[in-house]
């Protein structure tokens, strides 16, 4: 589907009367749209019907009721139009609208449609404002693109006063036919787009997202996402720990990580990240420097940056020498640097000091500057720092950001001046640090994902059945027998003590009193009497455990199959120590994921204690993955908890599987 005509139209038709359509016409006129504009309406328009248009328009805004919109979309498609915005609501987002949305898709055919239930699009490069309301965009020559599912959030983002040049704002609404990923892929064809920001509620077709990531990587255009909403996977699979850990947001995070798409958590950080990416693209790494004229700010940025994993390299000898020459002996030299105010108003000395701090090993240097409010104060005394910053950028050619500690202390006119000089103006210290983290290098894994089959009613296998199925794919499990109460002694005689006795058929055995550990053969009958079961699983107990892990895989249709690794056993909820990736995954990625756990030092051998056999752990993960791949069309979830890790083994002490039969 080609979106070029819709996104970059040479002609526009506005279909409908009333205030919304009149606003679209006003916005096109105010922006100086150079192409042909037709207003189609039997009473108010200059053309009565779509069929009377001289040509199919490149883009159309359909601002009529939902039933009329379907007919209009069909007429536009038959006229070979380039695409349409469907403004009307009352489609799949309403109780009675699903069939109408299906009819809308059929009416559109191969013609792209934004929506329904959306405001439309703003193309500030060309003045094509198919937008039925006020907005804050102005014409720009280069800038970022913002795509949202929410029209109101899109409208609010246009009102930013942060100096961010916005080239496109597009609302996707219900995404009945054209997804955010497809729209973003279409925007990558415009060389004026410097970065793309996505406000995402649901991911949609995974293949579209993979295609978008591949195209963005090829074009060198970074993407940042503000992902909201929670998966309903936990409602479908509430038996296991994995469902509660990975059934909410872990799948979305794992997908974004795999695709190399940065994620932020709030709208201010979203805008600041786009600004940083617009001005120079992704950073090379996490090594930063900070310069301020306040020791309080230097301490504050040091603490805040430490908490998010940014690094302040110690000053090099050349930095020390050049800073000492610029600032004199009264300034204690460090990174972050408090340069005091001895050189304030001396532009040449300030430029020397700023330039002395900036060296090639740094990925970004922050000048922390707060401007006074212009209604009560005179900002003229701050002109020196703006000039010095611009002179420093010209002298060094390195990446510089001027950061206000509070968002409101970076005036819009100053931000625009700085951007023209290649300096990133950043509104808020916390937001700036979040943007620096989001702008780190993010390699993408563009290999195919393992896609789940359609949902079917699933049953929970018994522990013995689950272990047998997983063992067939290479998972190490304890030697065991399954028996009734009367056969305990005879069955257990084939096993070596110490033994574990488990009540068969219980989902949460420990809580129900269905597990006894470290038993002798003689103690089995008495232990079985106290258990709420008629059949039992008797296992040889694994000894020498140094760590317990959880390995879980959850079917999460919006994202694929989510593999969760973390602290296992009784520590699963207590530590909340997990990491999630999408299948399929290679051995090296699994090793990296394990190294990111809080309990990684225990696996390595903490304070001289023996460590776990990492190869055996990776073998266990590989076995679980092999089982999932073999049953991808019917599997709901599988969990090993705990995986008992010893210095020479990794054995599944418990296993849970839910699968359609």
N, C-alpha and C positions, 0 to 999 in steps of 0.2 A: 504494500500500500504506500503510495507516494503522497507525502504530506507537504511537498514544496509549495504548491499553489495556495493551500490553505494558510500555511505559516507565513509566506511571503507573497501576499496577493498583489496583483496589478489592478484588480477590479473587485468591488464589493457590492453585494446586494443585501439590503436590510428588509426582512420580511415581517410585516406586521405594523400595527399602529400603536398608539399609546405612548406613555412616558418613557418606558424602557427603550423602545426602538428610537424614539426621538433623541434620547441620550446618546445612543450609539452614533447617530448622524452628527450630533454636536461634537462628540469626541473625535470623530474622523476629521471634521472641519477644523477643530481647534489644533489638531496635530499636523495639519497641512498635508493630509494624505494626497499624493499626487495622482492616484489612479481614478478610474471612473467609479462613481457611486450611484447605485440605483435604489430608490425607495419603492418597495412593492407593497401596495395596499389598495383595495378597490375604492376607498374614499380619500385617504390622506396622501397616497403615494403618487409619484409621477408615472408609475407603471401599475396597472391594475392586477395583473396575474404573472406568475412565474413564467408561464408559457409565452408571455409577450416580451420577455427580455430578448434583446438582440443577440446575446451570447450567454452561455453558461458562465456565471461569475466564478472567479478564482476562489472567493470565500463568501459565505453567506451567514448572516446572523438571523436565526429563525426565532422570533420573539412572540409566538402565538401559543395558544393553549395546546395541551398534549395531543389531543386528537387531530387538530389542525396541523400540528408540527409533523406528524407522521406523513400526512399527505404532501406537505411542503417538501420534506426531505426526499420523498419519492420523485416529485417533479424536478427538483434540483439534480438528482442523480440522473434522470432521463435526459436532462439538458447538458450532461457531461460537465457538471460543475466541479470545481477543485476541492470542495469540502464545505462543511457547515458547522456552526455552533448551534446546539439545541438548548435553548434557555429554559424551556418548560420543565417543571417538576411533575411528580405524580407518576413516575415510572417504577423501576424496581425498588426504589427506596420507600415506596408506599405499599400498603397491604394489597391493593388491587391493581398494581401497575406492572407486574412481571410480564403478563401477556402483551401489554402495550410496548414494553421495551423490546421484546422479541420482534414485534411488528416493525418497530423503528429500525432494528438491525436489518431486517429483510428489505425495508424500503430504501435504505441507504445503498445496498449492493456494495460495489467496490469504492464508493465515494467516502472519504474519511469524515467522521462526525465526532466532534467534541461533545461530551456530555452523555445523556441529557442531565438536567438539573445542575447547570453550571453557568457562570458569567461569561466565559469565552476566553478571548486572548487579547493581549496587548503586544504589538510589535513596535517597540520604541525606536528601532533602527529606521523603519520605513514609514512610521506614522499610521500604521494599520491598526486602529483601535476598535476591535469588535467587542466593545465593552459597554454594558448598559448602566454605568454608574460613574461617579467621580473616581478619580485615582490620582496618585502622586507621581506618576512617571513623566519624564521629559525625554525629548529626543536625544539619543546618544549615538556615537559612532562605533564604540566597542563596549561590551558589557556582559553581564551574567544573565543566564536564563533561570527563571524560577517556575516550577511546576507544582501545583497543589491539587489535592482532591477537594479542598474547601475553598469556596469562593470568598468567604469572609476573611479567612486568613490571608489569601492572596491580596485582597483589597488592603488589608492592614499593612502588609509588607511593602506595598507601593508607597506608603506614607512615611517610610523611614527617612531620617535626616542624618544619615551617617556617611554621606558622600559616595555610597555604592552605586555605580552605574548599572542600571537594570535595562537589558535589551529586550527581554521577553518576560511576560507573565502569562501563564496559561493555566486554566483550571480544567480538570479532567472530569469532575462530577462523578457520575455513575460508571464511567469507563465502559459503557455498553459495548462499544465496538473498538475504540482506540485507547489503548492502555497508556499509562504514564511512560512505561519503558519504550514503547513505540514512538511516542511524541518526542521523548528525549533523544532517541536515535535520529529522528528527523531534524532536530535542532543541531545535531553535530555536523550537518551539511552546511551550516552557516559559519563561515570563518570569522565572523565578528563576535561569536560567542566564546568567551574566555573560560567560563566554568558553568556548571549546571547544578542547581539546588533543587532537591526533591523533598516535598513534604508528603510523606507516604502513610496511608492508613492500612492498605493491604497490598501485597506484592503482585498477585495475579500470576500470569503465565511465566514460569521459570525460564523457559526458552527465550522469551522476549528479553528478560533481564540479562541472561548470558550474552545474547546478541548485542545488547546495549553496552555491556562492559567491554566486550571485544572491540566494538567500534570506537568507544571512548579511548581505550588504550591505544588503538591504531592512530587516532587523530590527536592524541596528546591533550585531551580536554578532561580535567578532573571533575569528579562528581562528589557531592556531599549530600547526605540524606538526614532528614529529621523523621525518624520512624516512630509512629505512635500506634496505640491499639495493642491488644493482646490476642494471641491465638486461642482458639477454642479447643485445642488439642487436649488440654487438661480435663475438659469435661468428657471427652470421649474415652479417656484412659486414665482413670483416677486410682487404679490399683497400686501402681508402683511409685517409688520415689522419683523415678525419671520423669513421670508425667508432671509432677508438681515442680520439678526443677527446670525441665526443658519445654514444658507445654505452654509457656507463656511467651517469653520474648527471646529465648535463646536461639530459636530457629531463625528469626529475622536477623539477629546479630551475626550468626554463623554465615548466613547467605551474603550479607553485606561484606563481611570479612573475606569471604572466598572470592567475591567479585572485585575486591579492591576499592570498595566505595566507603568513604569515611562516614562516620555517624556522629551526630551531635544530639544534645538532649533538650535544647530550648531554642526559641526563635532568635534571641540576641546572638547567641553563639553561631547559629546558622548564618546570619547576615555577616558576622565578622569573619567567619571562615570563607565565605564567598568573596569577601573583600580581599583577604590575604591571597586567595587563589587567583583572583583577577589580576592582582599586581605581582606577577612573577611566577605563578603556578605553585605546585607543591614544593615544600622545603626539602633540602637534602638530608636533614637529620634533626636531632633534638638538642644541638649545642647552641646555647643562646648567651647573650650578654645583656646586661641592663645598666642604664645610666640614668641617674636622677640627682636632683640637688637636695635630697632629703634622706637622712639615714633611716627614717621611719619607712619610707617607700622601699628603700633597698632591702630592709629586713622583711617587709611584707612580701615583696615579689620573690625573695629567696624561699620563704616558707611555702608560699602558694605553688611555686614551680616545683619544689621538691615533692609535694603531695601528688603531682600528676606525672612525675617521671621525666621532667626536663632537667637538663644538665647545664650548670654554669662552669665551664672550664676555668681553671686558675689562670691568672694573667701570665702571658709569656714575657720573656725578658724584653723583647722589643716593645710590647705594650707598656710595660713598667717604665721603660726609659722615655718613651714618647709622652706618656701621661704625666710623668714627673716634670718634663720640660714644659708642658702646657699648663699644669695646675700649680706647680711649686711644691714646697716641702710640707705645707700644712695639711694636705689632703692625704688621708690613708688610702692606699691603692688596693683595690680588690674588685672582684666580680661576684655580685652586683656592686656597682660603683656609686658612692655618694660623692659627687664632685663639689658639693657645697655651693655657695653663691659668690665666691670670690671673683669669678670671671663673668658673672651675669652682666649683660649689656655689651660686653666686649665680644662682638661677633667673630672676629678673627681668632681669639683665644678659645671661644666655645667650639668653633669649627675644628681647631687643632685638637682639642680634648676629645670631641666626638670621633674624629677620624683616627685618633691614636688607639681608641678602644676597638675599632673595627678591623678584623683580620680575616684572612681567607678560611681559617679553620672554623669560624662561627657560621652557623646557618641563618641566624637572624640576630640583629642588635635592636634592642628596644630603648627608645628615648622616652622616659616617663615624664609627661608634661600635662598638668591640669590647667585649663584656661578658666578665668573668672567669668561669672555670669554677666552678660552684657547689659542687663537692665539696671544694675546697681554699681557696676565697676567699669573701669577703663582698662581694656585689654592691650593698650598700646605698648605696655612694658614687656609684652610677650612676643612682640615682633622679632626681637633678637633671636629667640630660640627657633622660630620658624625659618628665618634666614640662614641661621647656622646649620640647621638640619638639611635644608636644600643644598647649601654649599658642600656639606659633608657627603651627601648622596652623589653630587657631581664629582667630587674629588675621589671617592673610594669606588664607586660603581657597585657597591655591595647592597644586600637587602637590609633595609631599615624600616622599622615601624615606630611611629610616634603613638604612645599609649596613654590615654587618660585613665586614671584609676576608677573614676565613676563615668558611666556612659554619657551623662549630660554635660560633662566638662570637656568635650571635644566639639567645638562649634562646626556647623555644617560648612561654612565658607572656608574655614581652615582645612577641614578634611578634603575639600575639593582642590584647594591649592596644593596640598601635600600629594594627592594622587597624581596630579599633573606632573609633579617632579619625581614620580616613581617611588614615593614614600607611602607606606601603608598607614593610614590613620585608623586607630582602633579605639572603639568606644567601650571602655570598661576593662579593668585588669583581668578579672576572672574570665570574661568573654575572650580577651586576647589570648590568654593561656590555653583555653579550650580550642581556639582556632589553630594555634600552633600545633597542638596535639593532632587535630584533625587533618592538618596539612602535611603530616609526615608521609614518607614514601610508603605506598601500599601496593605491593605486587599482587596481581590477580591470578587466580587459578581458573582458567577458562575451560578446563576439561568438563566433560558431560557429568551432570548430576545423576544420582540414582533416583528415579522418579517412582513414587508409590502408585500402586494400582488403585482402582476405585474402592471406596469404603464398603466393607461388608461386615455383617455381625460376626464378632470374634468370640472365641472361647479361651479360657485360661487353662493351659496345660498344667498337669501336676508337676511338682518339682522334679520327680524322677523322669517324666517324659521330656521335660524341657532340657534337663541335663543330657539325656541320651541323644536328643536331636542336635544339641550344640557340640557334644563330644564327637559326633560323626563328622564335624567340620574342623576338628582339631583342638577343641577346648579341653584342658585338663580338668577332670572332676575326681572327687574322692572315690575310692573303692566302696561299693555300697550294695545293700540288698533291700528289697521292698517286701514286706511280709505283714501278716496279720498278727494279732496278739498271741495266738497259740504257737506260731512258728518262730517266735523271736529267738529263742535259745539256739535252735538248730541253724537258723539263718546266720546269726551273729557269729557262730563258731568258725565261719569261713573268713572272718575279718580279724584284723589285729587291733588290740586295744592300744591307747584309749579310744573310746567310741563316742559317737554323737547319735542321739536318738531324736527323731523329729516326727511330730504328728503329721500324717499325710492329709493333704487337701486344704490346709489352712493358708490364707494369703499372707497374713502377718503373724507368723508362728511365735516369735519372741513375746509379743504383747499378749498373746492368747495362752501363754504357758505351754507352748508346744515344742520347745527345744530344751534338751538337757545335754550338757557337754561333759567330756572327761570321765566317761563311765567305764567301769569294768564290765566283763561279761555277766558277772553275777548280779550287778546292779540294774541290768536292763529291765527285768520284769516289774520290779517295784516302781521304776521311773515311768514305765508305760501305764501303770494303773492310774497315775495322777493326770494323764493326758486326755483331752477331749477328742479321741479318735479311735477308730477300729483298725486302721491300717497304719503302718509306720515305715519310715525310711531310716535304716541304720547305716552309718558311714564310719569309715576310719577317720579319726580326727587329725587334722593337719596341725602339726606343731612347728615351732620355730618361726612363727609369723612376725615380721617386722613392720608390716603396714597392711591396711585394708583399703581396697579401692572399690569404687562403683564403676561399672561399665554399663551404660544404658543406651538403647536406640529407640527412638520414638518416631512413628509415622506422623509427619506434620505436612499435610498436602500443600500449604502455601510455600513451603521451603524445601521439601524433600524428606530425607531421613536424617534426623538429628542424632549424632553420636555425642553423648555426654560422658565425660570422665571426671572423677572427683573422689573426695574422701568417702570411704565406705563404712559399713557397719553402723554403729550407734553415733558416729561422728557426722553422718550425712547431713542431718538437719542442723546439728550444733555448729559445724564449721562453715556451712554454706560455701564450700570450696570446690567449685566445678568449673569446667571449661567445655564448650560445645563446638563441634565442627560438623560439616555435612559430608555424607557418604557419596561416592567412595573417597577414601582418604589413604594416603600412603604412609609407610612406616615412619618416615622422617617427620611428617606433620604430627603424627601421634606422639612421637618423642618430644617435639617442641611443645605440644599441648600439655603433656605431663610436667614438663619443666616449668610451666607457668602456674602450677598449683601452689598454694601456700604450703602444702605438705611435701613438696618436692624435696626439701632437705632430708626428710625422713626416708624417702625412697633412695636417696643417694647414700644414706648412712650418716646420721646426725650425731655429732660429738663422739666419734669413734665407734658408734654402734654399727653393726653390719647393715648393709643396704639391701634393697630388693634386687632380684635378678631382672633387670630392665628388659632383656631379650625375651624372657618368659612372659612378662607383662605385655609386651608388644605382640607376642604370639597369641596371647589370649584375646587381645583386641582384634587381631586379624581373623581369628576363628569366629568371633561374633559377627564381624563384617561379612565373612564368607556365608554365614548362615542367613543373614539379612538379604544379601544379593540373591541367594538361591530362592528366597521366599518373598521377594519384594511385592509381588502381586497380591499377597494375602496377609502379610504380617502387619500387626498393629504396633506391637512393642516387644522388646526383649530387655531383660535386666539381669546383670550379675551383681549381686550385693550381699555379702562382700566377696571380692576376689582376694583370697589370702595370699599375700606376697611374702615369700621367704627368700633367703639368700640364694636358693637354687631352684625354686619353683614358683608358679603362680596358679593357684587352684581355685575353681569356682565353688565356694561353700554353699551358695544358694543361687537359684536361677528361676526367673519368671518369664513366661512367654505367653503372649496373647496373639492368636492367629485364627484366621477364618478357616473353617473346615467345610 
